[in-house]
Amino acid sequence: MINTQQANSLPSPSSEPSPQRSQQDIRAHNQALILSAAEEEFVLQGYRGATMQGIADRAGLPKANIHYYFKNKQNLYKAVLRSIIEEWNDGLVTMTVDSDPKAVIEKFVRTKLRQAFANPNRHKLFALEVISGAPHLQEFMSTTMQEWALDKAQVMKTWHEQGKITIADPLQLLILIWATTQRYAEFETEIVGLLQKEAYDQQDETRAADFLVPFILRGCGLE
């Protein structure tokens, strides 16, 4: 997975290679720049409105470089979606029937909030793709995502049967967590306006977590 957060820490793509900077480093750096620029372009322009030239301009690279690494817009769009999914998968909590439900659910809510506040564009792009019918994510949603959700739902169903949580419909709980945490990213403009701010700050994430975590835990009978 390409770590787009590395982009600010690496030298400019136009700088000359050095013994300390291999061709592999340069490739990773340029790909990170392109993915970050493409993410923003797709969010602002949509898939149809986004252009390879627009992405190149945002990345500060020649258009030919974009084609060299990703061939065409569809490949680049799929690469952006894949990087988003990989980041989210890295942050998924592990749970078994022997796990502490309160600790697992709290960690899951806080992780989803952290991801929403840290990379709102990623949630917006994912939402736009799903709203349009998920033409590029059908396989992921019908396999990986569904398998993960059903597996976690089964664990929580067992917790319910063991009397550890009061939620009898765990899929609804997962949907609730996704809806409440991801809204802070997908509707960033609306919420920032309601808060009478120009942008989120760390206090806003803390405020959201301090409200949502106990609220959801109470709903699960985990006060």
VEXPAVO-770163 format. One record per residue (C-alpha): residue number from 1; x, y, z; chain. Coordinates in Angstrom, 3 decimals. Layout:
% residues N
+------+----------+----------+----------+-------+
: resi :        x :        y :        z : chain :
+------+----------+----------+----------+-------+
:  NUM :        X :        Y :        Z :     A :
...
+------+----------+----------+----------+-------+
***
This chain:
% residues 223
+------+----------+----------+----------+-------+
: resi :        x :        y :        z : chain :
+------+----------+----------+----------+-------+
:    1 :    0.000 :    0.000 :    0.000 :     A :
:    2 :    1.202 :    3.459 :   -0.838 :     A :
:    3 :    1.351 :    5.711 :    2.178 :     A :
:    4 :    0.187 :    9.118 :    0.979 :     A :
:    5 :    1.247 :   10.716 :    4.250 :     A :
:    6 :    4.875 :   10.216 :    3.186 :     A :
:    7 :    4.519 :   12.820 :    0.484 :     A :
:    8 :    5.395 :   15.804 :    2.668 :     A :
:    9 :    8.464 :   14.154 :    4.126 :     A :
:   10 :   10.133 :   13.202 :    0.863 :     A :
:   11 :   12.156 :   15.466 :   -1.463 :     A :
:   12 :   10.602 :   17.104 :   -4.498 :     A :
:   13 :   10.023 :   14.721 :   -7.425 :     A :
:   14 :   12.108 :   17.013 :   -9.624 :     A :
:   15 :   15.206 :   16.750 :   -7.429 :     A :
:   16 :   18.155 :   14.751 :   -8.706 :     A :
:   17 :   18.584 :   11.160 :   -7.495 :     A :
:   18 :   21.181 :   10.668 :   -4.790 :     A :
:   19 :   22.872 :    7.603 :   -3.303 :     A :
:   20 :   20.448 :    7.876 :   -0.380 :     A :
:   21 :   17.411 :    8.082 :   -2.676 :     A :
:   22 :   16.848 :    5.059 :   -4.876 :     A :
:   23 :   14.694 :    4.815 :   -7.955 :     A :
:   24 :   12.246 :    2.829 :   -5.854 :     A :
:   25 :   11.997 :    5.742 :   -3.393 :     A :
:   26 :   11.391 :    8.180 :   -6.243 :     A :
:   27 :    8.713 :    5.936 :   -7.725 :     A :
:   28 :    6.948 :    5.569 :   -4.365 :     A :
:   29 :    7.132 :    9.326 :   -3.789 :     A :
:   30 :    5.705 :   10.190 :   -7.205 :     A :
:   31 :    2.942 :    7.619 :   -6.877 :     A :
:   32 :    2.036 :    9.041 :   -3.470 :     A :
:   33 :    1.851 :   12.557 :   -4.924 :     A :
:   34 :   -0.325 :   11.341 :   -7.774 :     A :
:   35 :   -2.695 :    9.378 :   -5.538 :     A :
:   36 :   -3.106 :   12.331 :   -3.188 :     A :
:   37 :   -3.786 :   14.708 :   -6.084 :     A :
:   38 :   -6.161 :   12.241 :   -7.741 :     A :
:   39 :   -8.075 :   11.774 :   -4.503 :     A :
:   40 :   -8.738 :   15.512 :   -4.303 :     A :
:   41 :   -9.544 :   15.825 :   -8.017 :     A :
:   42 :  -12.041 :   12.942 :   -7.934 :     A :
:   43 :  -13.761 :   14.358 :   -4.841 :     A :
:   44 :  -14.101 :   17.840 :   -6.335 :     A :
:   45 :  -14.864 :   16.897 :   -9.950 :     A :
:   46 :  -16.337 :   13.414 :   -9.689 :     A :
:   47 :  -15.042 :   10.514 :  -11.740 :     A :
:   48 :  -16.431 :   11.792 :  -15.026 :     A :
:   49 :  -15.326 :   15.383 :  -14.504 :     A :
:   50 :  -11.805 :   14.571 :  -13.313 :     A :
:   51 :   -9.049 :   14.690 :  -15.927 :     A :
:   52 :   -5.520 :   13.343 :  -16.056 :     A :
:   53 :   -4.321 :   16.882 :  -16.776 :     A :
:   54 :   -6.119 :   18.222 :  -13.725 :     A :
:   55 :   -4.535 :   15.518 :  -11.582 :     A :
:   56 :   -1.118 :   16.268 :  -13.056 :     A :
:   57 :   -1.536 :   19.970 :  -12.265 :     A :
:   58 :   -2.464 :   19.199 :   -8.659 :     A :
:   59 :    0.486 :   16.829 :   -8.291 :     A :
:   60 :    2.916 :   19.268 :   -9.888 :     A :
:   61 :    4.055 :   16.593 :  -12.337 :     A :
:   62 :    3.943 :   16.292 :  -16.123 :     A :
:   63 :    0.844 :   14.585 :  -17.451 :     A :
:   64 :    3.101 :   11.963 :  -19.036 :     A :
:   65 :    4.197 :   10.896 :  -15.537 :     A :
:   66 :    0.609 :   10.201 :  -14.559 :     A :
:   67 :    0.145 :    7.967 :  -17.594 :     A :
:   68 :    3.507 :    6.284 :  -16.980 :     A :
:   69 :    2.513 :    5.135 :  -13.497 :     A :
:   70 :   -1.209 :    4.478 :  -13.980 :     A :
:   71 :   -1.842 :    4.265 :  -17.762 :     A :
:   72 :   -5.338 :    5.788 :  -17.667 :     A :
:   73 :   -7.936 :    7.468 :  -15.457 :     A :
:   74 :   -9.800 :    4.265 :  -14.643 :     A :
:   75 :   -6.642 :    2.555 :  -13.370 :     A :
:   76 :   -5.792 :    5.603 :  -11.280 :     A :
:   77 :   -9.310 :    5.803 :   -9.831 :     A :
:   78 :   -9.220 :    2.135 :   -8.863 :     A :
:   79 :   -5.778 :    2.641 :   -7.283 :     A :
:   80 :   -7.145 :    5.496 :   -5.163 :     A :
:   81 :  -10.111 :    3.394 :   -4.026 :     A :
:   82 :   -7.782 :    0.472 :   -3.275 :     A :
:   83 :   -5.501 :    2.652 :   -1.148 :     A :
:   84 :   -8.527 :    3.902 :    0.813 :     A :
:   85 :   -9.759 :    0.372 :    1.482 :     A :
:   86 :   -6.294 :   -0.808 :    2.514 :     A :
:   87 :   -5.980 :    2.066 :    4.986 :     A :
:   88 :   -9.358 :    1.280 :    6.487 :     A :
:   89 :   -8.586 :   -2.431 :    6.659 :     A :
:   90 :   -5.361 :   -1.660 :    8.528 :     A :
:   91 :   -7.416 :    0.148 :   11.156 :     A :
:   92 :  -10.050 :   -2.547 :   11.633 :     A :
:   93 :  -10.291 :   -3.990 :   15.100 :     A :
:   94 :   -9.859 :   -7.669 :   15.818 :     A :
:   95 :  -12.640 :   -9.313 :   17.775 :     A :
:   96 :  -13.445 :  -12.838 :   18.906 :     A :
:   97 :  -16.126 :  -14.266 :   21.154 :     A :
:   98 :  -13.604 :  -14.064 :   24.002 :     A :
:   99 :  -12.827 :  -10.359 :   23.468 :     A :
:  100 :  -14.066 :   -7.665 :   25.850 :     A :
:  101 :  -17.097 :   -6.179 :   24.011 :     A :
:  102 :  -16.752 :   -2.780 :   25.658 :     A :
:  103 :  -13.070 :   -2.425 :   24.726 :     A :
:  104 :  -13.643 :   -3.637 :   21.156 :     A :
:  105 :  -16.642 :   -1.419 :   20.404 :     A :
:  106 :  -15.000 :    1.659 :   21.932 :     A :
:  107 :  -11.820 :    1.075 :   19.921 :     A :
:  108 :  -13.818 :    0.603 :   16.726 :     A :
:  109 :  -15.763 :    3.848 :   17.195 :     A :
:  110 :  -12.636 :    5.841 :   18.046 :     A :
:  111 :  -10.723 :    4.353 :   15.105 :     A :
:  112 :  -13.474 :    5.222 :   12.648 :     A :
:  113 :  -13.661 :    8.763 :   14.021 :     A :
:  114 :   -9.899 :    9.198 :   13.784 :     A :
:  115 :   -9.939 :    8.081 :   10.159 :     A :
:  116 :  -12.876 :   10.369 :    9.354 :     A :
:  117 :  -11.231 :   13.453 :   10.827 :     A :
:  118 :   -7.757 :   12.644 :    9.479 :     A :
:  119 :   -8.793 :   11.950 :    5.859 :     A :
:  120 :  -12.276 :   13.309 :    5.139 :     A :
:  121 :  -11.706 :   13.283 :    1.365 :     A :
:  122 :  -11.285 :    9.519 :    1.441 :     A :
:  123 :  -14.696 :    9.046 :    2.998 :     A :
:  124 :  -16.270 :   11.519 :    0.578 :     A :
:  125 :  -14.835 :    9.706 :   -2.419 :     A :
:  126 :  -15.954 :    6.325 :   -1.115 :     A :
:  127 :  -19.451 :    7.739 :   -0.493 :     A :
:  128 :  -19.630 :    9.213 :   -4.006 :     A :
:  129 :  -18.671 :    5.841 :   -5.472 :     A :
:  130 :  -21.338 :    4.015 :   -3.458 :     A :
:  131 :  -24.021 :    6.620 :   -4.254 :     A :
:  132 :  -23.307 :    6.152 :   -7.955 :     A :
:  133 :  -23.966 :    2.416 :   -7.607 :     A :
:  134 :  -20.420 :    1.354 :   -6.694 :     A :
:  135 :  -19.479 :    0.338 :  -10.271 :     A :
:  136 :  -15.806 :    0.009 :   -9.307 :     A :
:  137 :  -16.389 :   -1.577 :   -5.895 :     A :
:  138 :  -18.948 :   -4.296 :   -6.568 :     A :
:  139 :  -16.479 :   -7.143 :   -6.082 :     A :
:  140 :  -15.044 :   -5.647 :   -2.891 :     A :
:  141 :  -18.467 :   -4.958 :   -1.396 :     A :
:  142 :  -19.856 :   -8.392 :   -2.220 :     A :
:  143 :  -16.792 :  -10.264 :   -0.949 :     A :
:  144 :  -14.306 :   -8.622 :    1.412 :     A :
:  145 :  -16.654 :   -6.069 :    2.975 :     A :
:  146 :  -19.570 :   -8.478 :    3.295 :     A :
:  147 :  -17.383 :  -11.236 :    4.744 :     A :
:  148 :  -15.903 :   -8.857 :    7.319 :     A :
:  149 :  -19.301 :   -7.501 :    8.366 :     A :
:  150 :  -20.937 :  -10.922 :    8.643 :     A :
:  151 :  -17.991 :  -12.305 :   10.604 :     A :
:  152 :  -18.108 :   -9.434 :   13.112 :     A :
:  153 :  -21.898 :   -9.635 :   13.297 :     A :
:  154 :  -21.659 :  -13.326 :   14.196 :     A :
:  155 :  -19.203 :  -12.544 :   16.998 :     A :
:  156 :  -21.520 :   -9.870 :   18.377 :     A :
:  157 :  -24.516 :  -12.190 :   18.029 :     A :
:  158 :  -22.647 :  -14.671 :   20.232 :     A :
:  159 :  -21.954 :  -11.869 :   22.730 :     A :
:  160 :  -25.691 :  -11.201 :   22.797 :     A :
:  161 :  -26.482 :  -14.878 :   23.349 :     A :
:  162 :  -23.939 :  -14.915 :   26.193 :     A :
:  163 :  -25.632 :  -11.892 :   27.762 :     A :
:  164 :  -22.606 :   -9.632 :   27.224 :     A :
:  165 :  -24.435 :   -7.050 :   25.082 :     A :
:  166 :  -28.099 :   -6.155 :   24.676 :     A :
:  167 :  -27.973 :   -5.551 :   20.902 :     A :
:  168 :  -29.798 :   -8.396 :   19.168 :     A :
:  169 :  -29.216 :   -7.105 :   15.603 :     A :
:  170 :  -25.447 :   -6.548 :   15.265 :     A :
:  171 :  -25.568 :   -5.557 :   11.599 :     A :
:  172 :  -27.675 :   -2.557 :   12.602 :     A :
:  173 :  -25.007 :   -1.678 :   15.161 :     A :
:  174 :  -22.293 :   -1.761 :   12.488 :     A :
:  175 :  -24.412 :    0.421 :   10.199 :     A :
:  176 :  -25.008 :    2.859 :   13.059 :     A :
:  177 :  -21.273 :    3.132 :   13.798 :     A :
:  178 :  -20.446 :    3.669 :   10.133 :     A :
:  179 :  -23.214 :    6.259 :    9.768 :     A :
:  180 :  -22.343 :    8.301 :   12.853 :     A :
:  181 :  -18.568 :    8.301 :   12.436 :     A :
:  182 :  -18.304 :    8.723 :    8.678 :     A :
:  183 :  -20.800 :   11.584 :    8.591 :     A :
:  184 :  -18.166 :   13.854 :   10.133 :     A :
:  185 :  -16.123 :   13.348 :    6.968 :     A :
:  186 :  -18.791 :   13.056 :    4.293 :     A :
:  187 :  -20.716 :   16.121 :    5.534 :     A :
:  188 :  -17.685 :   18.052 :    6.744 :     A :
:  189 :  -18.862 :   21.370 :    5.267 :     A :
:  190 :  -22.263 :   21.114 :    6.961 :     A :
:  191 :  -20.901 :   20.167 :   10.383 :     A :
:  192 :  -18.084 :   22.723 :   10.338 :     A :
:  193 :  -20.710 :   25.347 :    9.548 :     A :
:  194 :  -22.896 :   24.213 :   12.436 :     A :
:  195 :  -19.882 :   24.461 :   14.715 :     A :
:  196 :  -19.303 :   27.993 :   13.366 :     A :
:  197 :  -15.751 :   27.171 :   12.320 :     A :
:  198 :  -13.756 :   27.171 :    9.103 :     A :
:  199 :  -12.211 :   23.750 :    9.698 :     A :
:  200 :  -12.069 :   20.920 :   12.214 :     A :
:  201 :   -9.496 :   20.859 :   14.991 :     A :
:  202 :   -8.439 :   18.166 :   17.462 :     A :
:  203 :  -11.049 :   19.289 :   19.974 :     A :
:  204 :  -13.814 :   18.442 :   17.513 :     A :
:  205 :  -12.679 :   14.826 :   17.198 :     A :
:  206 :  -12.446 :   14.546 :   20.976 :     A :
:  207 :  -15.875 :   16.114 :   21.399 :     A :
:  208 :  -17.393 :   13.660 :   18.915 :     A :
:  209 :  -15.712 :   10.674 :   20.562 :     A :
:  210 :  -16.712 :   11.730 :   24.066 :     A :
:  211 :  -20.342 :   11.865 :   22.939 :     A :
:  212 :  -20.555 :    8.868 :   20.611 :     A :
:  213 :  -18.580 :    6.299 :   22.611 :     A :
:  214 :  -20.726 :    6.367 :   25.801 :     A :
:  215 :  -23.897 :    6.785 :   23.716 :     A :
:  216 :  -23.202 :    3.634 :   21.689 :     A :
:  217 :  -21.949 :    1.680 :   24.679 :     A :
:  218 :  -25.143 :    2.490 :   26.602 :     A :
:  219 :  -27.163 :    1.248 :   23.642 :     A :
:  220 :  -25.239 :   -2.021 :   23.877 :     A :
:  221 :  -25.861 :   -2.287 :   27.617 :     A :
:  222 :  -22.196 :   -1.616 :   28.344 :     A :
:  223 :  -22.288 :    1.373 :   30.658 :     A :
+------+----------+----------+----------+-------+
***
